[in-house]
Amino acid sequence: MTEQTPLRWLERILLVAGLVLLGLWFKNDTEARAFRSVETMKLEVARRQAESVGSPALRPSTEAWLPATLESGVFGRIEIPRLGISALIGEGTEPAQLERAVGHIVTTAFPGQPGNCALAGHRDSFLRGLGGVRKNDVIRIDTLQDTYTYLVEWGRVVEPQQVDVLDSTAAPSLTLVTCYPFRYVGPAPERFVVRAKLVEPTTSVVR
C-alpha cells in the first residue's frame, strides 16, 4: 500500500494538471472564436460602408500606403476557395495575434502593393490544408480598400533560416508561410511556403 501511494498521488497530480490545461485551452479557444466572429462582422460592416459612401479616408496613399484597419488591427480576410481556407488578417505575428488571425509580417508589403506581401499562420488552425495547394489556385484577399486576387505559382518546403522567401519581388506578390510537416507533434522543424502573383484587375471597394 505504501508503494502505491506515490503512484496514486502522481495520477491525481497529472489528472489535475490535465484538467487545468484543458480548461485553459477551452478558454483561449472560446475567446479566439468570439474575436473572429465579432471582427468578421465589423469588417463586413466597414466594407459595406466604404462601398456605399466611397470615403476618401480609405483610399491608399501613394507616398506611404497603409491599409485602413479596425481597432483590433484586423485589416482584411484571406480566402483560398478550393482548400476551404478563410481567415482574418491582422497586423503582426506575435503569438497572441496568430491565435486569432493570420498575421501580416510587418517588414513586407501590404496586399496589392509593389513588392512581396507575406502572411504567416498556424498549420493546425487557419492554414490547415495549405499543403494541398496547387499551381494556379486562386487566393483572394479582401481589405477595406480593395479585393486582390492572386494565382499560386509554387509551394515548397524550406528551412527556418531561409528568410529570402520574404524578400521584395519585382512584381506584386503574396507569400504564405506556415510550419511543416503539417502533422508534426510539437514545434515543427521546417516551413512550408506558397508564392502567388497578383492578377489584374482588382475589384475596388472604394469608388
TAGILIN-V698761 format. One record per helix or strand of 2 or more residues. SS is the DSSP state (H for helix, E for strand). FROM is the first residue (numbers start at 1). LEN is the number of residues. If there is no record, write none. Layout:
# TAGILIN-V698761
ss & from & len
SS & FROM & LEN
SS & FROM & LEN
This chain:
# TAGILIN-V698761
ss & from & len
H & 2 & 52
H & 56 & 3
E & 74 & 7
H & 81 & 3
E & 85 & 7
H & 95 & 4
E & 102 & 3
E & 116 & 5
H & 130 & 3
E & 138 & 6
E & 146 & 14
H & 163 & 4
E & 173 & 8
E & 190 & 15
